[in-house]
Amino acid sequence: MSIRRKDTLVFEKPPVIAAWAAVGGKREGEGPLASGFDLLVEDSAFRAENCPGWENAETLLQTKCAGLCLRKAGISADQVTLAFAGDLQAQCTASAYAMRGLGIPFAGLYGACSTMAEGLCLGAAFAGAGYSERTLVMTSSHFCAAERQFRTPLVYGGKRTPTAQWTATAAGACLLRPAGAAGVPVLSVTFGRVQDYGIRDINNMGAAMMPAAASTLLAYFHTFDAVPGDFDAVITGDLGVVGSELLRAQMAREGYDLFNHLDCGCLLYDRNRQDVQAGGSGPGCSASVLCSWILPQLRRGEWKRVLFLATGALMSQTTFLQGESIPGIAHAVELGTPKGEKNG
Amino acid sequence: MKLDPKSYAKMVRRASPPSPVGKDCLWAFFVGGGICLAGEVLRQTYLTWYDAEMAGTLTSITLIFASAVATLLGWYQKLAAHAGAGTLVPITGFANSVVSPAIEFKTEGWVTGVGAHIFGIAGPVIAYGTLASWVWGALYWAMSKGG
């Protein structure tokens, strides 16, 4: 069972992430985390598979990611009892079409770039409560599908601002199981509250999402009287360089030295070599960094305790054009190292 | 949280790197100027065979065609990522803004995709360009009456 402490669910018997997989595109394959990916696709349009469009390409990313995750777990799709999945497309179609092929009981999620953490929070709660024996949590984003939906056509000649972020072409999938199974334990989950500090610049999502990250982090620290040093790393979703700098400044104001802070948006690409402006973004960004880099380190026991805090910007094209500011959200997932392994 | 929207706006301004204006301007100047120079070279070449009006029309057609081909091959976007206004302002930029949605939305069909989206970016230019021509036309008419 779990204990509710303010906005956090603490698991007395932590459910575990038993298996995971990450799939990325070409640019992700040229980034520093390439070796951790289970599959890197050279052609993210999947022309060899007669893929009709970018939306369908994102569905294929999810389908392949789910397949790899289930293969690593040694189970088939019909043994999965529930799937929480989401993406960046309108009406979450990448996930819905992936689930059409997989035939798993499915609940679609939308939390923008925070969706992986949102899914893990729900998946862990379901696993912890005994509602679902094998829960698949999966998210994705595709640069080309996102560009044509939110910005301009791909071959339109536009210039990006230095604060803009690059939507990752990637997917990540985790299989959650109740306590007792082998895997990386989910120690607690914290559901975030929507924060809006009046940022209207759609090309500065890091700044729009930072207050949400700070709010969830402070909620956790205050509830448990914790400090950043209690963790090997505090890893935000995709604040990018601008949002990360703002988060460290805000936390310093609040009296916390966030010396061990990392950001998935800054980890996925090498900004010196790759033209991604302020860093990566998209639900696939934090999901693929989690599954290619964070979870393997926890399994190996190199890290013992990590706070994974994916952030999302919750505006739409319509609200943006109508002059509304951009609300943000951040959910936190506290991850441990498997018991009985080295340092564990 | 020790934060209010006003002080946060200041924090964000400080933390956000500005666009490299000097570098951007140089890119825009030389690429935009280069496109115009290419236009002039074309015009002078056409003038050897045609009169000034026809040479001008053929120059526009050639530049639009070249921009459409460059857009189709993905080159125009790569240049524009550096050149900014240098590729946006000339007639080639207008061609790119029409061709790019035509390519992008063909997956949604010829009518509801290409037809509905082809002027998605260029539409405001056409709408307000037409409005400006009305305003100028009225002024021109009033001035000619007065004169």
Boltz contact constraints between the chains, C-beta under 6 A:
constraints:
  - contact:
      token1: [A, 53]
      token2: [B, 107]
      max_distance: 6.0
  - contact:
      token1: [A, 148]
      token2: [B, 104]
      max_distance: 6.0
  - contact:
      token1: [A, 153]
      token2: [B, 100]
      max_distance: 6.0
  - contact:
      token1: [A, 153]
      token2: [B, 101]
      max_distance: 6.0
  - contact:
      token1: [A, 153]
      token2: [B, 104]
      max_distance: 6.0
  - contact:
      token1: [A, 155]
      token2: [B, 71]
      max_distance: 6.0
  - contact:
      token1: [A, 155]
      token2: [B, 74]
      max_distance: 6.0
  - contact:
      token1: [A, 155]
      token2: [B, 77]
      max_distance: 6.0
  - contact:
      token1: [A, 155]
      token2: [B, 100]
      max_distance: 6.0
  - contact:
      token1: [A, 155]
      token2: [B, 103]
      max_distance: 6.0
  - contact:
      token1: [A, 156]
      token2: [B, 100]
      max_distance: 6.0
  - contact:
      token1: [A, 157]
      token2: [B, 76]
      max_distance: 6.0
  - contact:
      token1: [A, 157]
      token2: [B, 77]
      max_distance: 6.0
  - contact:
      token1: [A, 157]
      token2: [B, 80]
      max_distance: 6.0
  - contact:
      token1: [A, 157]
      token2: [B, 87]
      max_distance: 6.0
  - contact:
      token1: [A, 157]
      token2: [B, 96]
      max_distance: 6.0
  - contact:
      token1: [A, 159]
      token2: [B, 84]
      max_distance: 6.0
  - contact:
      token1: [A, 162]
      token2: [B, 17]
      max_distance: 6.0
  - contact:
      token1: [A, 163]
      token2: [B, 16]
      max_distance: 6.0
  - contact:
      token1: [A, 197]
      token2: [B, 5]
      max_distance: 6.0
  - contact:
      token1: [A, 197]
      token2: [B, 8]
      max_distance: 6.0
  - contact:
      token1: [A, 198]
      token2: [B, 5]
      max_distance: 6.0
  - contact:
      token1: [A, 207]
      token2: [B, 12]
      max_distance: 6.0
  - contact:
      token1: [A, 215]
      token2: [B, 1]
      max_distance: 6.0
  - contact:
      token1: [A, 242]
      token2: [B, 15]
      max_distance: 6.0
  - contact:
      token1: [A, 242]
      token2: [B, 16]
      max_distance: 6.0
  - contact:
      token1: [A, 245]
      token2: [B, 15]
      max_distance: 6.0
  - contact:
      token1: [A, 246]
      token2: [B, 15]
      max_distance: 6.0
  - contact:
      token1: [A, 253]
      token2: [B, 2]
      max_distance: 6.0
  - contact:
      token1: [A, 254]
      token2: [B, 2]
      max_distance: 6.0
